[in-house]
């Protein structure tokens, strides 16, 4: 990519860093709010009020499975598991919720 194109993209607000993930504790706080409002931690994958929360919950389930298998790439810890368990987090969902 040329310097001219870089400047043009920067002028229109192009984001060069694509790390859209938020810190774990912030997403966890959003899950706490969800539990307070709905009484459970079964966030639908496609949750219109907070789409990133539904994706984050799915990521926690995947990371938990990796953690159980001893996969060191899993970003799951015993402390995180304990925090999620306190909320009544379900690690496996049989009937997925589409909407609340």
Biopython code that builds the backbone (N, CA, C, O; Angstrom):
import numpy as np
from Bio.PDB.StructureBuilder import StructureBuilder

atoms = [
    (1, "UNK", "N", (0.853, -1.174, 0.000)),
    (1, "UNK", "CA", (0.000, 0.000, 0.000)),
    (1, "UNK", "C", (0.907, 1.249, 0.000)),
    (1, "UNK", "O", (1.938, 1.304, 0.671)),
    (2, "UNK", "N", (0.486, 2.205, -0.754)),
    (2, "UNK", "CA", (1.318, 3.405, -0.879)),
    (2, "UNK", "C", (1.053, 4.364, 0.288)),
    (2, "UNK", "O", (0.031, 4.273, 0.967)),
    (3, "UNK", "N", (1.982, 5.268, 0.497)),
    (3, "UNK", "CA", (1.839, 6.265, 1.553)),
    (3, "UNK", "C", (0.616, 7.144, 1.312)),
    (3, "UNK", "O", (-0.072, 7.525, 2.260)),
    (4, "UNK", "N", (0.340, 7.469, 0.039)),
    (4, "UNK", "CA", (-0.838, 8.277, -0.286)),
    (4, "UNK", "C", (-2.124, 7.582, 0.155)),
    (4, "UNK", "O", (-3.014, 8.208, 0.731)),
    (5, "UNK", "N", (-2.208, 6.303, -0.119)),
    (5, "UNK", "CA", (-3.409, 5.554, 0.275)),
    (5, "UNK", "C", (-3.530, 5.457, 1.796)),
    (5, "UNK", "O", (-4.631, 5.535, 2.341)),
    (6, "UNK", "N", (-2.424, 5.291, 2.461)),
    (6, "UNK", "CA", (-2.431, 5.252, 3.923)),
    (6, "UNK", "C", (-2.977, 6.567, 4.472)),
    (6, "UNK", "O", (-3.798, 6.567, 5.389)),
    (7, "UNK", "N", (-2.523, 7.682, 3.914)),
    (7, "UNK", "CA", (-2.985, 8.997, 4.367)),
    (7, "UNK", "C", (-4.470, 9.182, 4.084)),
    (7, "UNK", "O", (-5.201, 9.704, 4.925)),
    (8, "UNK", "N", (-4.922, 8.759, 2.909)),
    (8, "UNK", "CA", (-6.342, 8.886, 2.571)),
    (8, "UNK", "C", (-7.205, 8.049, 3.516)),
    (8, "UNK", "O", (-8.240, 8.515, 3.993)),
    (9, "UNK", "N", (-6.785, 6.836, 3.779)),
    (9, "UNK", "CA", (-7.537, 5.976, 4.688)),
    (9, "UNK", "C", (-7.549, 6.537, 6.108)),
    (9, "UNK", "O", (-8.567, 6.475, 6.798)),
    (10, "UNK", "N", (-6.437, 7.072, 6.532)),
    (10, "UNK", "CA", (-6.363, 7.666, 7.870)),
    (10, "UNK", "C", (-7.294, 8.871, 7.980)),
    (10, "UNK", "O", (-7.913, 9.078, 9.024)),
    (11, "UNK", "N", (-7.400, 9.670, 6.914)),
    (11, "UNK", "CA", (-8.263, 10.848, 6.917)),
    (11, "UNK", "C", (-9.732, 10.487, 7.095)),
    (11, "UNK", "O", (-10.487, 11.243, 7.707)),
    (12, "UNK", "N", (-10.142, 9.337, 6.565)),
    (12, "UNK", "CA", (-11.552, 8.938, 6.683)),
    (12, "UNK", "C", (-11.798, 8.089, 7.933)),
    (12, "UNK", "O", (-12.882, 7.530, 8.097)),
    (13, "UNK", "N", (-10.802, 7.991, 8.808)),
    (13, "UNK", "CA", (-10.985, 7.305, 10.076)),
    (13, "UNK", "C", (-10.750, 5.811, 10.062)),
    (13, "UNK", "O", (-11.240, 5.097, 10.936)),
    (14, "UNK", "N", (-10.010, 5.332, 9.087)),
    (14, "UNK", "CA", (-9.703, 3.898, 9.024)),
    (14, "UNK", "C", (-8.964, 3.477, 10.285)),
    (14, "UNK", "O", (-8.015, 4.139, 10.704)),
    (15, "UNK", "N", (-9.402, 2.362, 10.895)),
    (15, "UNK", "CA", (-8.746, 1.848, 12.086)),
    (15, "UNK", "C", (-7.699, 0.826, 11.669)),
    (15, "UNK", "O", (-8.019, -0.191, 11.053)),
    (16, "UNK", "N", (-6.464, 1.103, 12.008)),
    (16, "UNK", "CA", (-5.368, 0.248, 11.578)),
    (16, "UNK", "C", (-5.205, -0.970, 12.473)),
    (16, "UNK", "O", (-4.729, -2.015, 12.029)),
    (17, "UNK", "N", (-5.594, -0.838, 13.715)),
    (17, "UNK", "CA", (-5.512, -1.985, 14.620)),
    (17, "UNK", "C", (-6.892, -2.605, 14.721)),
    (17, "UNK", "O", (-7.862, -1.918, 15.041)),
    (18, "UNK", "N", (-6.984, -3.879, 14.454)),
    (18, "UNK", "CA", (-8.276, -4.559, 14.418)),
    (18, "UNK", "C", (-8.503, -5.435, 15.641)),
    (18, "UNK", "O", (-9.163, -6.469, 15.540)),
    (19, "UNK", "N", (-7.990, -5.059, 16.753)),
    (19, "UNK", "CA", (-8.186, -5.817, 17.975)),
    (19, "UNK", "C", (-9.451, -5.306, 18.645)),
    (19, "UNK", "O", (-9.408, -4.389, 19.466)),
    (20, "UNK", "N", (-10.590, -5.917, 18.280)),
    (20, "UNK", "CA", (-11.875, -5.479, 18.808)),
    (20, "UNK", "C", (-12.252, -6.185, 20.102)),
    (20, "UNK", "O", (-13.368, -6.013, 20.592)),
    (21, "UNK", "N", (-11.354, -6.969, 20.658)),
    (21, "UNK", "CA", (-11.685, -7.672, 21.882)),
    (21, "UNK", "C", (-11.547, -6.733, 23.067)),
    (21, "UNK", "O", (-10.659, -5.882, 23.114)),
    (22, "UNK", "N", (-12.433, -6.907, 24.005)),
    (22, "UNK", "CA", (-12.376, -6.088, 25.202)),
    (22, "UNK", "C", (-11.774, -6.904, 26.330)),
    (22, "UNK", "O", (-11.773, -8.134, 26.280)),
    (23, "UNK", "N", (-11.270, -6.235, 27.334)),
    (23, "UNK", "CA", (-10.701, -6.978, 28.461)),
    (23, "UNK", "C", (-11.731, -7.923, 29.079)),
    (23, "UNK", "O", (-12.927, -7.633, 29.094)),
    (24, "UNK", "N", (-11.249, -9.047, 29.585)),
    (24, "UNK", "CA", (-12.116, -10.090, 30.119)),
    (24, "UNK", "C", (-13.016, -9.540, 31.217)),
    (24, "UNK", "O", (-14.213, -9.830, 31.235)),
    (25, "UNK", "N", (-12.463, -8.756, 32.128)),
    (25, "UNK", "CA", (-13.252, -8.283, 33.267)),
    (25, "UNK", "C", (-14.393, -7.354, 32.847)),
    (25, "UNK", "O", (-15.410, -7.271, 33.537)),
    (26, "UNK", "N", (-14.234, -6.666, 31.739)),
    (26, "UNK", "CA", (-15.307, -5.788, 31.262)),
    (26, "UNK", "C", (-16.457, -6.632, 30.720)),
    (26, "UNK", "O", (-17.621, -6.371, 31.024)),
    (27, "UNK", "N", (-16.130, -7.639, 29.920)),
    (27, "UNK", "CA", (-17.173, -8.522, 29.396)),
    (27, "UNK", "C", (-17.846, -9.285, 30.538)),
    (27, "UNK", "O", (-19.056, -9.509, 30.515)),
    (28, "UNK", "N", (-17.053, -9.680, 31.536)),
    (28, "UNK", "CA", (-17.625, -10.370, 32.689)),
    (28, "UNK", "C", (-18.632, -9.452, 33.399)),
    (28, "UNK", "O", (-19.700, -9.907, 33.809)),
    (29, "UNK", "N", (-18.301, -8.189, 33.542)),
    (29, "UNK", "CA", (-19.223, -7.226, 34.149)),
    (29, "UNK", "C", (-20.513, -7.107, 33.358)),
    (29, "UNK", "O", (-21.589, -6.956, 33.936)),
    (30, "UNK", "N", (-20.409, -7.174, 32.033)),
    (30, "UNK", "CA", (-21.606, -7.141, 31.195)),
    (30, "UNK", "C", (-22.442, -8.399, 31.420)),
    (30, "UNK", "O", (-23.671, -8.343, 31.402)),
    (31, "UNK", "N", (-21.775, -9.529, 31.631)),
    (31, "UNK", "CA", (-22.503, -10.768, 31.921)),
    (31, "UNK", "C", (-23.204, -10.665, 33.278)),
    (31, "UNK", "O", (-24.337, -11.123, 33.422)),
    (32, "UNK", "N", (-22.549, -10.076, 34.260)),
    (32, "UNK", "CA", (-23.178, -9.868, 35.566)),
    (32, "UNK", "C", (-24.450, -9.036, 35.400)),
    (32, "UNK", "O", (-25.480, -9.356, 35.994)),
    (33, "UNK", "N", (-24.385, -7.984, 34.609)),
    (33, "UNK", "CA", (-25.564, -7.143, 34.349)),
    (33, "UNK", "C", (-26.662, -7.941, 33.661)),
    (33, "UNK", "O", (-27.842, -7.778, 33.969)),
    (34, "UNK", "N", (-26.272, -8.801, 32.729)),
    (34, "UNK", "CA", (-27.241, -9.642, 32.031)),
    (34, "UNK", "C", (-27.951, -10.549, 33.038)),
    (34, "UNK", "O", (-29.176, -10.671, 33.013)),
    (35, "UNK", "N", (-27.182, -11.181, 33.920)),
    (35, "UNK", "CA", (-27.758, -12.079, 34.933)),
    (35, "UNK", "C", (-28.693, -11.299, 35.853)),
    (35, "UNK", "O", (-29.767, -11.791, 36.197)),
    (36, "UNK", "N", (-28.305, -10.102, 36.250)),
    (36, "UNK", "CA", (-29.165, -9.272, 37.099)),
    (36, "UNK", "C", (-30.494, -8.972, 36.415)),
    (36, "UNK", "O", (-31.545, -8.961, 37.057)),
    (37, "UNK", "N", (-30.437, -8.730, 35.108)),
    (37, "UNK", "CA", (-31.653, -8.367, 34.374)),
    (37, "UNK", "C", (-32.525, -9.572, 34.031)),
    (37, "UNK", "O", (-33.748, -9.505, 34.155)),
    (38, "UNK", "N", (-31.907, -10.677, 33.599)),
    (38, "UNK", "CA", (-32.676, -11.801, 33.073)),
    (38, "UNK", "C", (-32.750, -13.013, 34.008)),
    (38, "UNK", "O", (-33.558, -13.915, 33.786)),
    (39, "UNK", "N", (-31.916, -13.038, 35.045)),
    (39, "UNK", "CA", (-31.987, -14.118, 36.010)),
    (39, "UNK", "C", (-31.252, -15.389, 35.626)),
    (39, "UNK", "O", (-31.391, -16.410, 36.299)),
    (40, "UNK", "N", (-30.482, -15.343, 34.565)),
    (40, "UNK", "CA", (-29.687, -16.495, 34.126)),
    (40, "UNK", "C", (-28.518, -15.992, 33.302)),
    (40, "UNK", "O", (-28.461, -14.821, 32.928)),
    (41, "UNK", "N", (-27.578, -16.902, 33.021)),
    (41, "UNK", "CA", (-26.374, -16.522, 32.265)),
    (41, "UNK", "C", (-26.365, -17.127, 30.865)),
    (41, "UNK", "O", (-25.304, -17.248, 30.251)),
    (42, "UNK", "N", (-27.523, -17.503, 30.359)),
    (42, "UNK", "CA", (-27.604, -18.117, 29.027)),
    (42, "UNK", "C", (-27.812, -17.037, 27.964)),
    (42, "UNK", "O", (-28.912, -16.877, 27.434)),
    (43, "UNK", "N", (-26.770, -16.318, 27.669)),
    (43, "UNK", "CA", (-26.838, -15.246, 26.675)),
    (43, "UNK", "C", (-26.954, -15.868, 25.290)),
    (43, "UNK", "O", (-26.133, -16.709, 24.925)),
    (44, "UNK", "N", (-27.960, -15.468, 24.511)),
    (44, "UNK", "CA", (-28.061, -15.996, 23.154)),
    (44, "UNK", "C", (-26.846, -15.579, 22.321)),
    (44, "UNK", "O", (-26.276, -14.507, 22.525)),
    (45, "UNK", "N", (-26.466, -16.437, 21.392)),
    (45, "UNK", "CA", (-25.348, -16.115, 20.500)),
    (45, "UNK", "C", (-25.635, -14.813, 19.766)),
    (45, "UNK", "O", (-24.744, -13.980, 19.598)),
    (46, "UNK", "N", (-26.863, -14.642, 19.334)),
    (46, "UNK", "CA", (-27.265, -13.409, 18.655)),
    (46, "UNK", "C", (-28.157, -12.617, 19.604)),
    (46, "UNK", "O", (-29.384, -12.683, 19.530)),
    (47, "UNK", "N", (-27.519, -11.873, 20.490)),
    (47, "UNK", "CA", (-28.218, -11.067, 21.486)),
    (47, "UNK", "C", (-28.237, -9.629, 20.987)),
    (47, "UNK", "O", (-27.220, -8.938, 21.055)),
    (48, "UNK", "N", (-29.385, -9.167, 20.485)),
    (48, "UNK", "CA", (-29.440, -7.852, 19.825)),
    (48, "UNK", "C", (-28.975, -6.680, 20.697)),
    (48, "UNK", "O", (-28.368, -5.737, 20.188)),
    (49, "UNK", "N", (-29.254, -6.731, 21.996)),
    (49, "UNK", "CA", (-28.881, -5.616, 22.859)),
    (49, "UNK", "C", (-27.373, -5.510, 23.066)),
    (49, "UNK", "O", (-26.862, -4.431, 23.368)),
    (50, "UNK", "N", (-26.654, -6.631, 22.903)),
    (50, "UNK", "CA", (-25.207, -6.624, 23.105)),
    (50, "UNK", "C", (-24.605, -7.807, 22.331)),
    (50, "UNK", "O", (-24.263, -8.825, 22.932)),
    (51, "UNK", "N", (-24.476, -7.680, 21.016)),
    (51, "UNK", "CA", (-23.984, -8.805, 20.199)),
    (51, "UNK", "C", (-22.626, -9.340, 20.634)),
    (51, "UNK", "O", (-22.379, -10.542, 20.538)),
    (52, "UNK", "N", (-21.750, -8.474, 21.109)),
    (52, "UNK", "CA", (-20.424, -8.949, 21.498)),
    (52, "UNK", "C", (-20.483, -9.826, 22.746)),
    (52, "UNK", "O", (-19.621, -10.687, 22.927)),
    (53, "UNK", "N", (-21.481, -9.628, 23.611)),
    (53, "UNK", "CA", (-21.610, -10.465, 24.802)),
    (53, "UNK", "C", (-21.945, -11.900, 24.421)),
    (53, "UNK", "O", (-21.391, -12.838, 24.995)),
    (54, "UNK", "N", (-22.839, -12.079, 23.468)),
    (54, "UNK", "CA", (-23.172, -13.431, 23.009)),
    (54, "UNK", "C", (-21.961, -14.146, 22.437)),
    (54, "UNK", "O", (-21.766, -15.337, 22.680)),
    (55, "UNK", "N", (-21.154, -13.430, 21.683)),
    (55, "UNK", "CA", (-19.933, -14.028, 21.126)),
    (55, "UNK", "C", (-18.926, -14.323, 22.235)),
    (55, "UNK", "O", (-18.250, -15.351, 22.198)),
    (56, "UNK", "N", (-18.822, -13.433, 23.217)),
    (56, "UNK", "CA", (-17.885, -13.618, 24.314)),
    (56, "UNK", "C", (-18.231, -14.862, 25.126)),
    (56, "UNK", "O", (-17.347, -15.629, 25.506)),
    (57, "UNK", "N", (-19.515, -15.054, 25.386)),
    (57, "UNK", "CA", (-19.955, -16.235, 26.141)),
    (57, "UNK", "C", (-19.565, -17.508, 25.388)),
    (57, "UNK", "O", (-19.083, -18.466, 25.992)),
    (58, "UNK", "N", (-19.774, -17.516, 24.077)),
    (58, "UNK", "CA", (-19.370, -18.676, 23.273)),
    (58, "UNK", "C", (-17.869, -18.916, 23.341)),
    (58, "UNK", "O", (-17.416, -20.059, 23.394)),
    (59, "UNK", "N", (-17.111, -17.840, 23.339)),
    (59, "UNK", "CA", (-15.652, -17.954, 23.436)),
    (59, "UNK", "C", (-15.255, -18.552, 24.779)),
    (59, "UNK", "O", (-14.318, -19.347, 24.848)),
    (60, "UNK", "N", (-15.953, -18.180, 25.847)),
    (60, "UNK", "CA", (-15.634, -18.745, 27.168)),
    (60, "UNK", "C", (-15.862, -20.253, 27.176)),
    (60, "UNK", "O", (-15.079, -21.003, 27.759)),
    (61, "UNK", "N", (-16.929, -20.687, 26.532)),
    (61, "UNK", "CA", (-17.204, -22.134, 26.465)),
    (61, "UNK", "C", (-16.111, -22.863, 25.682)),
    (61, "UNK", "O", (-15.661, -23.935, 26.084)),
    (62, "UNK", "N", (-15.695, -22.278, 24.576)),
    (62, "UNK", "CA", (-14.619, -22.904, 23.782)),
    (62, "UNK", "C", (-13.313, -22.939, 24.561)),
    (62, "UNK", "O", (-12.609, -23.949, 24.560)),
    (63, "UNK", "N", (-12.988, -21.829, 25.230)),
    (63, "UNK", "CA", (-11.756, -21.780, 26.021)),
    (63, "UNK", "C", (-11.794, -22.767, 27.186)),
    (63, "UNK", "O", (-10.768, -23.342, 27.547)),
    (64, "UNK", "N", (-12.960, -22.961, 27.768)),
    (64, "UNK", "CA", (-13.112, -23.920, 28.861)),
    (64, "UNK", "C", (-12.820, -25.341, 28.368)),
    (64, "UNK", "O", (-12.125, -26.104, 29.039)),
    (65, "UNK", "N", (-13.348, -25.685, 27.208)),
    (65, "UNK", "CA", (-13.085, -27.019, 26.638)),
    (65, "UNK", "C", (-11.587, -27.211, 26.393)),
    (65, "UNK", "O", (-11.031, -28.271, 26.679)),
    (66, "UNK", "N", (-10.950, -26.180, 25.866)),
    (66, "UNK", "CA", (-9.503, -26.251, 25.650)),
    (66, "UNK", "C", (-8.762, -26.413, 26.975)),
    (66, "UNK", "O", (-7.832, -27.212, 27.087)),
    (67, "UNK", "N", (-9.186, -25.649, 27.969)),
    (67, "UNK", "CA", (-8.575, -25.701, 29.297)),
    (67, "UNK", "C", (-8.653, -27.119, 29.862)),
    (67, "UNK", "O", (-7.676, -27.633, 30.407)),
    (68, "UNK", "N", (-9.825, -27.746, 29.729)),
    (68, "UNK", "CA", (-10.009, -29.104, 30.248)),
    (68, "UNK", "C", (-9.101, -30.114, 29.547)),
    (68, "UNK", "O", (-8.698, -31.118, 30.135)),
    (69, "UNK", "N", (-8.788, -29.833, 28.290)),
    (69, "UNK", "CA", (-7.914, -30.729, 27.522)),
    (69, "UNK", "C", (-6.438, -30.423, 27.745)),
    (69, "UNK", "O", (-5.567, -31.099, 27.197)),
    (70, "UNK", "N", (-6.161, -29.400, 28.552)),
    (70, "UNK", "CA", (-4.776, -29.029, 28.814)),
    (70, "UNK", "C", (-4.156, -28.173, 27.735)),
    (70, "UNK", "O", (-2.936, -28.011, 27.695)),
    (71, "UNK", "N", (-4.978, -27.624, 26.860)),
    (71, "UNK", "CA", (-4.486, -26.766, 25.780)),
    (71, "UNK", "C", (-4.002, -25.445, 26.371)),
    (71, "UNK", "O", (-4.787, -24.688, 26.942)),
    (72, "UNK", "N", (-2.728, -25.178, 26.234)),
    (72, "UNK", "CA", (-2.145, -23.973, 26.824)),
    (72, "UNK", "C", (-2.533, -22.692, 26.081)),
    (72, "UNK", "O", (-2.268, -21.593, 26.567)),
    (73, "UNK", "N", (-3.155, -22.825, 24.916)),
    (73, "UNK", "CA", (-3.597, -21.628, 24.192)),
    (73, "UNK", "C", (-4.925, -21.104, 24.746)),
    (73, "UNK", "O", (-5.350, -20.004, 24.395)),
    (74, "UNK", "N", (-5.571, -21.873, 25.597)),
    (74, "UNK", "CA", (-6.851, -21.445, 26.168)),
    (74, "UNK", "C", (-6.627, -20.264, 27.100)),
    (74, "UNK", "O", (-5.733, -20.281, 27.947)),
    (75, "UNK", "N", (-7.434, -19.262, 26.933)),
    (75, "UNK", "CA", (-7.326, -18.087, 27.800)),
    (75, "UNK", "C", (-8.317, -18.236, 28.957)),
    (75, "UNK", "O", (-9.076, -17.320, 29.275)),
    (76, "UNK", "N", (-8.285, -19.409, 29.569)),
    (76, "UNK", "CA", (-9.179, -19.703, 30.680)),
    (76, "UNK", "C", (-8.327, -20.058, 31.886)),
    (76, "UNK", "O", (-7.302, -20.729, 31.766)),
    (77, "UNK", "N", (-8.766, -19.601, 33.042)),
    (77, "UNK", "CA", (-8.042, -19.892, 34.279)),
    (77, "UNK", "C", (-9.022, -20.436, 35.309)),
    (77, "UNK", "O", (-10.236, -20.308, 35.153)),
    (78, "UNK", "N", (-8.492, -21.035, 36.350)),
    (78, "UNK", "CA", (-9.337, -21.541, 37.431)),
    (78, "UNK", "C", (-10.124, -20.396, 38.078)),
    (78, "UNK", "O", (-11.280, -20.580, 38.460)),
    (79, "UNK", "N", (-9.508, -19.223, 38.202)),
    (79, "UNK", "CA", (-10.210, -18.067, 38.781)),
    (79, "UNK", "C", (-11.392, -17.639, 37.916)),
    (79, "UNK", "O", (-12.465, -17.324, 38.431)),
    (80, "UNK", "N", (-11.192, -17.629, 36.620)),
    (80, "UNK", "CA", (-12.283, -17.246, 35.718)),
    (80, "UNK", "C", (-13.406, -18.270, 35.775)),
    (80, "UNK", "O", (-14.582, -17.909, 35.771)),
    (81, "UNK", "N", (-13.049, -19.531, 35.826)),
    (81, "UNK", "CA", (-14.062, -20.588, 35.921)),
    (81, "UNK", "C", (-14.882, -20.396, 37.190)),
    (81, "UNK", "O", (-16.107, -20.516, 37.165)),
    (82, "UNK", "N", (-14.213, -20.102, 38.290)),
    (82, "UNK", "CA", (-14.902, -19.892, 39.564)),
    (82, "UNK", "C", (-15.859, -18.695, 39.483)),
    (82, "UNK", "O", (-16.993, -18.776, 39.954)),
    (83, "UNK", "N", (-15.408, -17.598, 38.892)),
    (83, "UNK", "CA", (-16.270, -16.422, 38.754)),
    (83, "UNK", "C", (-17.501, -16.728, 37.901)),
    (83, "UNK", "O", (-18.618, -16.344, 38.246)),
    (84, "UNK", "N", (-17.284, -17.421, 36.788)),
    (84, "UNK", "CA", (-18.406, -17.764, 35.914)),
    (84, "UNK", "C", (-19.358, -18.740, 36.606)),
    (84, "UNK", "O", (-20.576, -18.615, 36.474)),
    (85, "UNK", "N", (-18.820, -19.693, 37.332)),
    (85, "UNK", "CA", (-19.663, -20.642, 38.062)),
    (85, "UNK", "C", (-20.540, -19.939, 39.095)),
    (85, "UNK", "O", (-21.686, -20.335, 39.306)),
    (86, "UNK", "N", (-20.014, -18.906, 39.735)),
    (86, "UNK", "CA", (-20.792, -18.154, 40.722)),
    (86, "UNK", "C", (-22.032, -17.512, 40.103)),
    (86, "UNK", "O", (-23.026, -17.270, 40.788)),
    (87, "UNK", "N", (-21.961, -17.240, 38.803)),
    (87, "UNK", "CA", (-23.106, -16.650, 38.100)),
    (87, "UNK", "C", (-24.084, -17.704, 37.592)),
    (87, "UNK", "O", (-25.130, -17.373, 37.034)),
    (88, "UNK", "N", (-23.738, -18.976, 37.789)),
    (88, "UNK", "CA", (-24.583, -20.042, 37.252)),
    (88, "UNK", "C", (-24.325, -20.281, 35.774)),
    (88, "UNK", "O", (-25.206, -20.737, 35.046)),
    (89, "UNK", "N", (-23.114, -19.971, 35.338)),
    (89, "UNK", "CA", (-22.745, -20.136, 33.934)),
    (89, "UNK", "C", (-22.869, -21.596, 33.532)),
    (89, "UNK", "O", (-22.409, -22.484, 34.249)),
    (90, "UNK", "N", (-23.485, -21.839, 32.395)),
    (90, "UNK", "CA", (-23.629, -23.195, 31.875)),
    (90, "UNK", "C", (-22.565, -23.412, 30.809)),
    (90, "UNK", "O", (-22.513, -22.698, 29.808)),
    (91, "UNK", "N", (-21.725, -24.399, 31.039)),
    (91, "UNK", "CA", (-20.594, -24.633, 30.145)),
    (91, "UNK", "C", (-20.996, -25.340, 28.873)),
    (91, "UNK", "O", (-20.280, -25.271, 27.874)),
    (92, "UNK", "N", (-22.122, -26.015, 28.890)),
    (92, "UNK", "CA", (-22.637, -26.681, 27.683)),
    (92, "UNK", "C", (-24.125, -26.368, 27.592)),
    (92, "UNK", "O", (-24.859, -26.526, 28.567)),
    (93, "UNK", "N", (-24.557, -25.935, 26.447)),
    (93, "UNK", "CA", (-25.955, -25.587, 26.221)),
    (93, "UNK", "C", (-26.539, -26.588, 25.229)),
    (93, "UNK", "O", (-26.035, -26.743, 24.116)),
    (94, "UNK", "N", (-27.609, -27.265, 25.646)),
    (94, "UNK", "CA", (-28.257, -28.234, 24.751)),
    (94, "UNK", "C", (-29.211, -27.533, 23.805)),
    (94, "UNK", "O", (-29.164, -27.759, 22.596)),
    (95, "UNK", "N", (-30.063, -26.695, 24.334)),
    (95, "UNK", "CA", (-31.034, -25.961, 23.517)),
    (95, "UNK", "C", (-30.629, -24.499, 23.485)),
    (95, "UNK", "O", (-30.855, -23.766, 24.447)),
    (96, "UNK", "N", (-30.042, -24.082, 22.400)),
    (96, "UNK", "CA", (-29.559, -22.704, 22.303)),
    (96, "UNK", "C", (-30.705, -21.714, 22.219)),
    (96, "UNK", "O", (-31.687, -21.930, 21.508)),
    (97, "UNK", "N", (-30.564, -20.644, 22.945)),
    (97, "UNK", "CA", (-31.561, -19.570, 22.894)),
    (97, "UNK", "C", (-31.227, -18.648, 21.733)),
    (97, "UNK", "O", (-30.073, -18.262, 21.547)),
    (98, "UNK", "N", (-32.218, -18.306, 20.971)),
    (98, "UNK", "CA", (-31.997, -17.395, 19.847)),
    (98, "UNK", "C", (-32.269, -15.945, 20.266)),
    (98, "UNK", "O", (-31.499, -15.044, 19.931)),
    (99, "UNK", "N", (-33.330, -15.734, 20.975)),
    (99, "UNK", "CA", (-33.652, -14.396, 21.459)),
    (99, "UNK", "C", (-34.222, -14.506, 22.852)),
    (99, "UNK", "O", (-34.677, -15.573, 23.265)),
    (100, "UNK", "N", (-34.198, -13.432, 23.558)),
    (100, "UNK", "CA", (-34.725, -13.431, 24.933)),
    (100, "UNK", "C", (-36.189, -13.093, 24.898)),
    (100, "UNK", "O", (-36.835, -13.036, 25.944)),
]
sb = StructureBuilder()
sb.init_structure("model")
sb.init_model(0)
sb.init_chain("A")
sb.init_seg("    ")
for serial, (resi, resn, name, xyz) in enumerate(atoms, 1):
    if name == "N":
        sb.init_residue(resn, " ", resi, " ")
    sb.init_atom(name, np.array(xyz, "f"), 0.0, 1.0, " ", f" {name:<3s}", serial, name[0])
structure = sb.get_structure()
